[in-house]
Amino acid sequence: MKPPLNVAFRRSQVKMGAVLYARMVEMMLHGTFSCREIAEETGLHYVTVLQYARELYRAGACHIAHWEKDKRGRDITKIYKIGKAKDAPRQRMTKAERTARYRDKKRAIRDVNLLGVAA
């Protein structure tokens, strides 16, 4: 049944923050995305996505599914997933491993410098 023509229709305002937040949660339900990927997909600012994800984590609504490594091989970026589960462990190098790696780099630099001077 059609409404009478003299009835004015109200348009309800939709708050985009709530819509984008729902889109973010939907993405976190169906896959593992970094906060940067969620920000690009939803159009929210990266810091806003970080704040939302941290609050979801504090509330116990999501967990750390895994870690992304940076170019030095360190676990830096948290990848959140909706749901209750145990957080993925963060891998760290021991002090002995860091020292050995540092010495190897210094040795490689010294060897390159020695070869460069001789040539």
C-alpha positions as CSV (number, residue, x, y, z in Angstrom):
1,M,0.0,0.0,0.0
2,K,1.4,3.4,-1.0
3,P,1.4,6.3,1.5
4,P,-0.6,9.3,0.7
5,L,1.1,12.0,-1.3
6,N,0.8,14.7,1.2
7,V,3.0,12.8,3.8
8,A,6.5,14.2,4.0
9,F,9.1,11.5,4.2
10,R,11.9,11.9,6.7
11,R,15.4,10.9,5.7
12,S,17.3,9.5,8.6
13,Q,20.9,10.4,8.9
14,V,23.4,7.6,9.0
15,K,26.5,8.2,11.0
16,M,29.4,7.0,8.8
17,G,31.6,6.2,11.8
18,A,29.3,3.5,12.9
19,V,29.0,2.1,9.3
20,L,32.8,2.1,8.8
21,Y,33.3,0.5,12.3
22,A,30.8,-2.2,11.3
23,R,32.8,-2.7,8.1
24,M,36.0,-3.0,10.1
25,V,34.5,-5.6,12.4
26,E,33.2,-7.5,9.4
27,M,36.6,-7.6,7.8
28,M,38.2,-8.8,11.1
29,L,35.5,-11.6,11.2
30,H,36.3,-13.0,7.8
31,G,40.0,-12.7,7.6
32,T,43.2,-11.4,9.1
33,F,44.1,-7.9,8.0
34,S,46.6,-5.4,9.3
35,C,45.3,-2.1,10.7
36,R,46.8,-0.4,7.6
37,E,44.9,-2.7,5.2
38,I,41.6,-2.1,7.2
39,A,42.2,1.7,7.1
40,E,42.8,1.6,3.3
41,E,39.6,-0.5,2.7
42,T,37.3,1.4,5.0
43,G,38.6,4.9,4.5
44,L,39.1,5.4,8.3
45,H,42.3,7.0,9.4
46,Y,45.0,4.6,10.5
47,V,45.2,5.9,14.0
48,T,41.4,5.5,14.3
49,V,41.6,1.9,13.3
50,L,44.4,1.3,15.8
51,Q,42.3,2.8,18.6
52,Y,39.2,0.7,17.6
53,A,41.3,-2.5,17.4
54,R,43.0,-1.8,20.8
55,E,39.7,-1.2,22.5
56,L,38.3,-4.4,21.0
57,Y,41.3,-6.2,22.3
58,R,41.0,-4.7,25.8
59,A,37.3,-5.7,25.9
60,G,38.3,-9.3,25.0
61,A,36.4,-9.2,21.7
62,C,39.5,-9.9,19.6
63,H,42.9,-11.5,19.9
64,I,46.3,-11.2,18.2
65,A,46.2,-13.8,15.4
66,H,49.8,-13.3,14.3
67,W,52.6,-10.8,13.9
68,E,54.0,-9.1,10.8
69,K,57.7,-8.7,10.6
70,D,59.4,-5.5,9.6
71,K,62.3,-5.3,7.2
72,R,64.7,-6.2,10.0
73,G,62.8,-9.4,10.8
74,R,61.3,-8.2,14.1
75,D,57.7,-8.9,15.0
76,I,56.2,-5.4,15.1
77,T,52.7,-5.2,13.6
78,K,49.9,-6.9,15.4
79,I,47.3,-8.7,13.3
80,Y,43.9,-8.8,15.1
81,K,41.1,-11.3,14.6
82,I,37.6,-11.1,16.1
83,G,36.9,-13.9,18.6
84,K,38.3,-15.3,21.8
85,A,41.6,-17.3,21.4
86,K,45.1,-17.3,22.8
87,D,47.3,-14.5,21.4
88,A,50.1,-15.6,19.0
89,P,53.5,-15.5,20.6
90,R,55.9,-12.8,19.7
91,Q,59.3,-14.1,18.6
92,R,62.3,-12.3,20.0
93,M,66.0,-12.9,19.6
94,T,68.1,-13.6,22.6
95,K,70.9,-11.3,23.6
96,A,73.4,-13.9,22.3
97,E,71.7,-14.0,18.9
98,R,71.6,-10.2,18.6
99,T,75.3,-10.0,19.5
100,A,76.3,-12.7,17.0
101,R,74.3,-11.0,14.3
102,Y,75.9,-7.7,15.1
103,R,79.4,-9.2,14.9
104,D,78.6,-10.9,11.6
105,K,77.5,-7.6,10.1
106,K,80.6,-5.8,11.4
107,R,82.8,-8.6,10.0
108,A,81.0,-8.4,6.6
109,I,81.5,-4.6,6.4
110,R,85.1,-4.9,7.3
111,D,85.7,-7.6,4.6
112,V,84.0,-5.4,2.0
113,N,86.1,-2.4,3.0
114,L,89.3,-4.5,2.8
115,L,88.3,-5.8,-0.7
116,G,87.4,-2.2,-1.8
117,V,90.8,-0.8,-0.8
118,A,92.8,-3.6,-2.4
119,A,91.0,-3.3,-5.8
